[in-house]
């Protein structure tokens, strides 16, 4: 997401033509929501020419009522990119100058302070007002982790605050680019999470010597090829058997989220949008489809995490592993890796609290004019947290798998050799009890930021 942004001259020219057509349509002296009328419950209030001159800026100022915590830099950049992507579609009919200004701020590291929580509007007007009031020199941006006045940040860049034209303030706060940003960023992290969880499932099968027939046709089958099955084991625990199936289901929910995001990218965000020379009401602000998809992924991840935590527990049990209790080198004097499981259990407990749908729970706002909210960005924020906690569980399972392989001494499945070597480089065997918390966090961060290259194609 950090690649430089460049808007082609052809795209800018198309935006210019669309902008000119929209401005010409405004000359017909008819009410256009958010342009020559108020917004929300005040949509029936017509604005004078003098009022319209200040209206677009005021739309950003009066709705910036959020507060800390702020979005992460990654989510903020994704939000700006989603806004740019929507503007390039053309139906917002903003000026090429605004699009260029937005692209330039992406390229010069301009990071508005955007609230993450307590966003109760029908669309995303609160976070978007915070994000884009900075373009006119108001509000706050984040630089080197510190809050800086937006006007000061623009001045340091040699940039004058942007002067909004008709409809541009309204366009900046409409649609659901924050929900799209969450879906995009979480989608990338989910891909990595599923890769690492697949390796975790394979390592457990390998270490326990579980019967392998049940894994035919799954991604785990290739990884465990050549693994030694433990004599006398008729069935492995359910968590070991169903892991690949559960991950396949999570993968389907993630693909459904990606498809919904692609559909959102093609949906007009403004209401009204300017399409085929006319102002057309739209519902791009109501991102319930994205929110419900993210809620579905949350629930699927919680179940997958339950399976992961149970697999981890089985690795610690000599009844299943044939290894020393709790994977300790000297059981009794040493606690071994049981505290690792307790950390994973705590992460899972926190995940379960977030499994309830965030998208449900509408309330009346704007005196009843806005009586339904999607809360899609909240679903995204919760999904981001669930993914973060699942990476911690994954790190716990990987450390336990590394310890089990160390204690087993014998070679594992040939196709897992690279995975074991990768883990050995990053995690020392636990020969005496030590504080594993920092190691869990470091390994979770590596897995979150790096694609797993340890699986066969």
C-alpha positions as CSV (number, residue, x, y, z in Angstrom):
1,X,0.0,0.0,0.0
2,X,3.0,2.3,0.2
3,X,3.8,2.5,-3.6
4,X,3.7,6.1,-5.0
5,X,0.4,7.2,-6.5
6,X,0.2,8.7,-10.0
7,X,-2.9,9.7,-11.7
8,X,-2.7,9.7,-15.5
9,X,-3.4,12.8,-17.6
10,X,-6.1,10.9,-19.4
11,X,-7.9,10.2,-16.1
12,X,-7.6,13.8,-15.0
13,X,-9.0,15.0,-18.3
14,X,-12.0,12.7,-18.0
15,X,-12.5,14.0,-14.5
16,X,-12.4,17.6,-15.8
17,X,-15.1,16.9,-18.4
18,X,-17.3,15.2,-15.8
19,X,-16.8,18.1,-13.5
20,X,-17.7,20.7,-16.1
21,X,-20.9,18.7,-16.9
22,X,-21.8,18.5,-13.2
23,X,-21.3,22.3,-12.7
24,X,-23.4,23.0,-15.8
25,X,-26.2,20.8,-14.4
26,X,-26.2,22.8,-11.2
27,X,-27.2,25.9,-13.1
28,X,-30.7,24.6,-13.5
29,X,-31.7,25.9,-10.1
30,X,-33.1,22.7,-8.6
31,X,-32.3,21.3,-5.2
32,X,-29.2,19.1,-5.1
33,X,-28.6,17.4,-1.7
34,X,-25.6,18.7,0.1
35,X,-24.8,21.3,-2.6
36,X,-27.5,23.9,-2.4
37,X,-29.4,22.2,0.5
38,X,-28.5,21.2,4.0
39,X,-27.8,17.6,4.8
40,X,-29.6,15.0,7.0
41,X,-32.7,16.3,8.6
42,X,-32.0,19.7,7.1
43,X,-32.1,18.4,3.5
44,X,-35.2,20.5,2.9
45,X,-33.4,23.8,3.7
46,X,-32.3,25.6,0.5
47,X,-29.1,27.6,0.7
48,X,-28.5,31.0,-0.6
49,X,-25.6,31.7,-3.0
50,X,-23.7,33.2,-0.1
51,X,-24.3,30.2,2.2
52,X,-23.3,27.8,-0.6
53,X,-19.8,29.5,-0.8
54,X,-19.0,28.3,2.8
55,X,-21.2,25.2,2.9
56,X,-18.7,22.7,1.6
57,X,-16.0,23.7,4.1
58,X,-18.6,23.7,6.9
59,X,-19.7,20.2,6.1
60,X,-16.2,19.0,7.2
61,X,-15.9,21.2,10.3
62,X,-19.2,20.6,12.0
63,X,-19.1,16.8,11.8
64,X,-15.6,16.3,13.2
65,X,-16.8,15.2,16.7
66,X,-14.7,12.0,17.1
67,X,-11.6,11.5,19.3
68,X,-8.9,9.0,20.2
69,X,-7.8,6.3,19.6
70,X,-6.8,7.2,16.0
71,X,-6.6,4.8,13.1
72,X,-3.2,3.2,12.5
73,X,-1.0,4.8,9.7
74,X,-1.7,1.7,7.5
75,X,-5.5,2.1,7.9
76,X,-5.3,5.9,7.3
77,X,-3.4,5.5,4.1
78,X,-5.8,2.8,3.0
79,X,-8.7,5.1,3.7
80,X,-7.1,7.8,1.6
81,X,-6.5,5.3,-1.2
82,X,-10.1,4.1,-1.1
83,X,-11.3,7.7,-1.4
84,X,-9.0,8.3,-4.3
85,X,-10.1,5.1,-6.0
86,X,-13.8,6.1,-5.7
87,X,-13.2,9.6,-7.0
88,X,-11.4,8.2,-10.1
89,X,-14.6,6.3,-11.0
90,X,-16.0,9.7,-11.9
91,X,-19.5,9.7,-10.4
92,X,-18.5,12.0,-7.5
93,X,-17.7,14.7,-10.2
94,X,-15.0,16.3,-8.0
95,X,-12.4,18.4,-9.7
96,X,-9.1,17.0,-11.0
97,X,-7.4,19.5,-8.7
98,X,-8.9,17.8,-5.6
99,X,-7.9,14.4,-6.9
100,X,-4.3,15.6,-7.5
101,X,-4.2,17.2,-4.1
102,X,-5.3,13.8,-2.6
103,X,-2.7,11.9,-4.5
104,X,0.0,14.3,-3.5
105,X,-0.9,13.9,0.2
106,X,-0.6,10.2,-0.2
107,X,2.8,10.6,-1.7
108,X,4.1,13.1,0.9
109,X,3.1,11.1,3.9
110,X,0.3,13.3,5.1
111,X,-1.6,11.3,7.8
112,X,-4.8,12.8,9.2
113,X,-5.8,11.9,12.7
114,X,-8.9,9.8,12.1
115,X,-11.0,8.4,15.0
116,X,-11.3,4.6,15.2
117,X,-14.3,4.2,17.6
118,X,-17.6,5.7,18.6
119,X,-18.8,6.3,15.0
120,X,-22.6,6.4,15.1
121,X,-23.5,8.0,11.9
122,X,-25.5,6.4,9.1
123,X,-22.4,6.5,6.8
124,X,-18.9,7.5,7.7
125,X,-19.3,11.3,8.1
126,X,-17.5,11.5,11.4
127,X,-14.2,9.8,10.5
128,X,-14.3,11.3,7.0
129,X,-14.8,14.8,8.4
130,X,-11.7,14.3,10.5
131,X,-9.7,12.9,7.6
132,X,-10.5,15.6,5.1
133,X,-10.9,18.8,7.1
134,X,-7.1,18.6,7.2
135,X,-7.1,19.4,3.5
136,X,-8.5,22.8,4.2
137,X,-6.0,23.3,7.0
138,X,-8.1,22.3,10.0
139,X,-7.8,19.5,12.5
140,X,-4.8,17.3,13.3
141,X,-2.4,15.0,11.5
142,X,0.1,12.5,12.8
143,X,3.8,13.0,12.2
144,X,6.5,10.8,13.8
145,X,3.8,9.6,16.3
146,X,2.9,13.1,17.4
147,X,-0.2,15.2,16.8
148,X,0.5,18.3,14.7
149,X,-2.0,21.0,13.4
150,X,-2.9,20.2,9.8
151,X,-2.2,23.8,8.8
152,X,1.3,23.5,10.1
153,X,1.9,20.2,8.3
154,X,0.6,21.7,5.0
155,X,2.9,24.7,5.4
156,X,5.9,22.5,6.0
157,X,5.2,20.9,2.7
158,X,4.9,24.2,0.9
159,X,1.2,23.5,0.2
160,X,-1.7,25.9,0.6
161,X,-5.0,24.6,2.1
162,X,-7.4,23.4,-0.5
163,X,-10.3,25.6,-1.5
164,X,-13.3,23.3,-2.0
165,X,-15.7,23.9,-4.9
166,X,-19.4,23.0,-5.2
167,X,-20.2,19.5,-4.0
168,X,-16.6,18.6,-3.1
169,X,-17.0,18.8,0.7
170,X,-20.1,16.6,0.5
171,X,-18.2,14.1,-1.7
172,X,-15.4,13.9,0.7
173,X,-17.6,12.7,3.6
174,X,-19.9,10.4,1.7
175,X,-19.6,6.7,0.9
176,X,-17.8,4.1,2.9
177,X,-14.1,4.3,2.1
178,X,-13.2,3.4,5.7
179,X,-15.1,0.1,5.6
180,X,-13.4,-0.5,2.3
181,X,-10.0,0.2,3.8
182,X,-10.6,-2.3,6.6
183,X,-11.8,-4.9,4.1
184,X,-8.7,-4.3,2.0
185,X,-6.1,-4.3,4.8
186,X,-7.7,-7.2,6.7
187,X,-8.0,-9.2,3.5
188,X,-4.2,-9.0,3.0
189,X,-3.6,-10.0,6.6
190,X,-6.1,-12.9,6.4
191,X,-4.2,-14.3,3.5
192,X,-1.0,-14.5,5.5
193,X,-2.9,-15.8,8.6
194,X,-4.4,-18.7,6.6
195,X,-1.0,-19.6,5.2
196,X,0.6,-19.8,8.7
197,X,-2.3,-21.6,10.2
198,X,-2.0,-24.2,7.4
199,X,1.6,-24.8,8.4
200,X,0.5,-25.0,12.1
201,X,-2.0,-27.7,11.2
202,X,0.6,-29.7,9.2
203,X,3.2,-29.5,12.0
204,X,0.7,-30.9,14.6
205,X,-0.2,-33.8,12.3
206,X,3.5,-34.5,11.7
207,X,4.5,-34.3,15.4
208,X,1.6,-36.4,16.6
209,X,2.0,-39.0,13.9
210,X,-1.7,-38.7,13.1
211,X,-3.4,-40.9,10.5
212,X,-3.2,-39.1,7.2
213,X,-6.0,-40.4,5.0
214,X,-8.4,-37.7,6.2
215,X,-6.3,-34.9,4.7
216,X,-6.6,-36.0,1.1
217,X,-7.4,-33.2,-1.2
218,X,-6.4,-30.5,1.3
219,X,-3.4,-28.2,1.3
220,X,-2.1,-30.0,4.4
221,X,-1.8,-33.2,2.4
222,X,1.2,-32.0,0.5
223,X,3.0,-30.7,3.5
224,X,2.7,-33.9,5.5
225,X,3.8,-36.1,2.6
226,X,6.3,-38.6,4.0
227,X,5.4,-38.0,7.6
228,X,5.6,-41.1,9.9
229,X,2.3,-42.2,11.3
230,X,2.3,-43.3,14.9
231,X,1.6,-47.0,15.4
232,X,-1.7,-47.9,17.1
233,X,-3.3,-44.5,16.5
234,X,-6.7,-45.1,14.9
235,X,-8.0,-41.5,15.2
236,X,-6.4,-38.2,16.1
237,X,-8.3,-35.7,18.2
238,X,-11.0,-33.9,16.4
239,X,-9.1,-30.6,16.5
240,X,-6.3,-32.3,14.5
241,X,-8.6,-33.9,12.0
242,X,-10.9,-31.0,11.2
243,X,-8.3,-28.2,11.0
244,X,-7.9,-28.2,7.2
245,X,-11.6,-28.2,6.7
246,X,-12.1,-25.3,9.0
247,X,-9.4,-23.3,7.3
248,X,-11.0,-24.0,3.9
249,X,-14.3,-22.5,5.3
250,X,-12.5,-19.4,6.6
251,X,-10.9,-19.1,3.1
252,X,-14.4,-19.1,1.5
253,X,-15.6,-16.4,3.8
254,X,-12.5,-14.3,3.0
255,X,-13.1,-14.7,-0.7
256,X,-16.7,-13.6,-0.3
257,X,-15.4,-10.5,1.5
258,X,-13.1,-9.8,-1.4
259,X,-15.9,-10.1,-3.9
260,X,-18.1,-7.8,-1.8
261,X,-15.2,-5.3,-1.7
262,X,-14.9,-5.5,-5.5
263,X,-18.6,-4.8,-5.8
264,X,-18.3,-1.8,-3.5
265,X,-15.6,-0.4,-5.7
266,X,-18.0,-0.3,-8.6
267,X,-20.9,1.3,-6.6
268,X,-21.4,5.1,-6.6
269,X,-20.5,6.4,-3.2
270,X,-22.1,9.9,-3.4
271,X,-25.8,10.6,-2.8
272,X,-26.5,12.1,-5.2
273,X,-24.0,10.7,-7.6
274,X,-23.6,12.4,-11.0
275,X,-24.3,9.7,-13.6
276,X,-25.1,10.2,-17.3
277,X,-25.6,13.9,-16.8
278,X,-28.0,13.5,-13.9
279,X,-28.0,13.7,-10.1
280,X,-29.0,10.2,-9.0
281,X,-29.6,9.2,-5.4
282,X,-27.4,6.3,-4.2
283,X,-26.8,4.3,-1.1
284,X,-23.0,3.8,-1.1
285,X,-22.9,5.1,2.5
286,X,-24.8,2.0,3.7
287,X,-22.0,-0.5,3.6
288,X,-23.9,-3.3,5.4
289,X,-22.8,-5.8,2.8
290,X,-19.2,-5.2,3.7
291,X,-19.9,-5.1,7.4
292,X,-21.8,-8.3,7.4
293,X,-19.1,-10.0,5.4
294,X,-16.5,-8.9,7.9
295,X,-18.8,-10.1,10.8
296,X,-18.9,-13.5,9.1
297,X,-15.2,-13.6,8.8
298,X,-14.9,-12.8,12.5
299,X,-17.1,-15.7,13.5
300,X,-15.2,-18.1,11.2
301,X,-11.9,-17.0,12.6
302,X,-13.1,-17.5,16.2
303,X,-14.0,-21.1,15.4
304,X,-10.6,-21.6,13.6
305,X,-8.9,-20.2,16.7
306,X,-10.7,-22.6,18.9
307,X,-9.3,-25.5,16.8
308,X,-5.8,-24.0,16.9
309,X,-5.9,-23.6,20.7
310,X,-7.1,-27.2,21.1
311,X,-4.4,-28.5,18.8
312,X,-1.8,-26.6,21.0
313,X,-3.2,-28.3,24.1
314,X,-2.9,-31.7,22.5
315,X,0.8,-31.1,21.7
316,X,1.4,-30.5,25.4
317,X,-0.3,-33.8,26.4
318,X,2.0,-36.9,26.4
319,X,-1.1,-39.1,25.8
320,X,-1.2,-37.7,22.3
321,X,2.3,-36.6,21.6
322,X,4.3,-39.3,23.3
323,X,6.7,-36.5,24.4
324,X,7.5,-35.2,27.9
325,X,4.5,-33.6,29.7
326,X,4.0,-30.0,28.8
327,X,6.9,-30.3,26.3
328,X,9.3,-29.6,29.2
329,X,12.9,-30.9,29.1
330,X,12.6,-31.7,32.8
331,X,8.9,-32.0,33.7
332,X,8.1,-31.0,37.3
333,X,11.0,-28.6,38.1
334,X,10.1,-26.9,34.8
335,X,6.7,-25.6,33.7
336,X,7.4,-26.2,30.1
337,X,5.0,-24.7,27.6
338,X,1.8,-24.8,29.6
339,X,1.9,-21.0,30.1
340,X,2.1,-20.7,26.4
341,X,-1.3,-22.4,26.2
342,X,-2.7,-20.1,28.8
343,X,-1.7,-17.1,26.7
344,X,-3.4,-18.6,23.7
345,X,-6.6,-19.3,25.8
346,X,-6.7,-15.7,26.9
347,X,-6.4,-14.5,23.3
348,X,-9.2,-16.8,22.3
349,X,-11.4,-15.6,25.2
350,X,-10.9,-12.0,23.9
351,X,-11.7,-13.1,20.4
352,X,-15.0,-14.7,21.5
353,X,-16.2,-11.4,22.9
354,X,-15.8,-9.9,19.4
355,X,-17.7,-12.6,17.6
356,X,-21.1,-10.9,17.9
357,X,-22.1,-9.0,14.7
358,X,-21.1,-5.3,14.9
359,X,-23.3,-4.4,12.0
360,X,-26.5,-4.9,13.9
361,X,-28.0,-2.3,16.3
362,X,-29.5,0.7,14.4
363,X,-30.7,3.8,16.2
364,X,-32.5,7.0,15.2
365,X,-30.2,10.0,14.5
366,X,-30.8,13.3,12.7
367,X,-34.3,13.6,14.2
368,X,-35.3,10.3,12.5
369,X,-34.0,11.3,9.0
370,X,-31.1,8.8,9.5
371,X,-32.8,5.9,11.3
372,X,-30.5,3.0,10.2
373,X,-26.7,2.6,10.5
374,X,-24.5,-0.1,9.0
375,X,-21.6,0.2,11.5
376,X,-19.5,-1.5,8.9
377,X,-16.3,0.3,9.9
378,X,-16.8,-1.0,13.5
379,X,-17.1,-4.5,12.1
380,X,-13.8,-3.8,10.3
381,X,-12.1,-2.5,13.5
382,X,-13.2,-5.7,15.4
383,X,-12.0,-7.9,12.5
384,X,-8.6,-6.2,12.7
385,X,-8.4,-7.0,16.4
386,X,-9.6,-10.6,16.0
387,X,-6.9,-11.1,13.3
388,X,-4.2,-9.6,15.6
389,X,-5.1,-11.9,18.4
390,X,-5.2,-14.9,16.1
391,X,-1.7,-14.2,15.0
392,X,-0.6,-14.3,18.7
393,X,-2.3,-17.8,19.0
394,X,-0.5,-18.8,15.8
395,X,2.8,-17.8,17.2
396,X,2.1,-19.9,20.3
397,X,1.3,-22.9,18.2
398,X,4.4,-22.4,16.1
399,X,6.6,-22.2,19.2
400,X,5.0,-25.4,20.6
401,X,5.5,-27.2,17.3
402,X,9.1,-26.1,17.2
403,X,9.6,-27.4,20.7
404,X,7.9,-30.7,20.0
405,X,10.1,-31.3,16.9
406,X,13.2,-30.5,19.0
407,X,12.2,-33.1,21.6
408,X,11.2,-35.6,19.1
409,X,14.8,-35.6,17.7
410,X,13.8,-37.6,14.6
411,X,13.4,-36.0,11.2
412,X,9.9,-34.7,10.4
413,X,8.0,-34.7,7.1
414,X,10.4,-33.7,4.3
415,X,8.2,-30.9,3.0
416,X,8.1,-29.3,6.5
417,X,11.9,-29.2,6.7
418,X,12.0,-25.6,5.6
419,X,9.3,-24.7,8.2
420,X,11.2,-26.3,11.0
421,X,14.5,-24.7,9.9
422,X,12.7,-21.3,9.7
423,X,11.4,-21.7,13.2
424,X,14.7,-22.9,14.5
425,X,16.3,-19.7,13.3
426,X,13.8,-17.6,15.2
427,X,13.0,-19.6,18.3
428,X,15.5,-21.3,20.6
429,X,14.4,-24.6,22.2
430,X,13.1,-24.1,25.7
431,X,15.6,-26.2,27.6
432,X,15.0,-24.2,30.8
433,X,11.9,-22.1,31.6
434,X,12.1,-18.5,30.2
435,X,9.8,-15.6,29.6
436,X,8.2,-16.3,26.2
437,X,6.0,-13.3,26.0
438,X,8.3,-11.1,23.9
439,X,9.1,-14.1,21.6
440,X,5.4,-14.6,21.0
441,X,4.9,-11.0,20.1
442,X,7.9,-10.9,17.8
443,X,6.9,-14.1,16.0
444,X,3.3,-12.9,15.7
445,X,4.6,-9.6,14.1
446,X,6.8,-11.5,11.7
447,X,3.9,-13.7,10.6
448,X,1.5,-10.8,10.3
449,X,3.9,-8.8,8.0
450,X,5.4,-11.7,6.0
451,X,3.8,-14.1,3.5
452,X,4.5,-17.7,4.4
453,X,6.9,-19.1,1.7
454,X,7.2,-22.5,3.4
455,X,4.4,-24.3,1.7
456,X,4.8,-26.3,-1.6
457,X,3.1,-24.8,-4.6
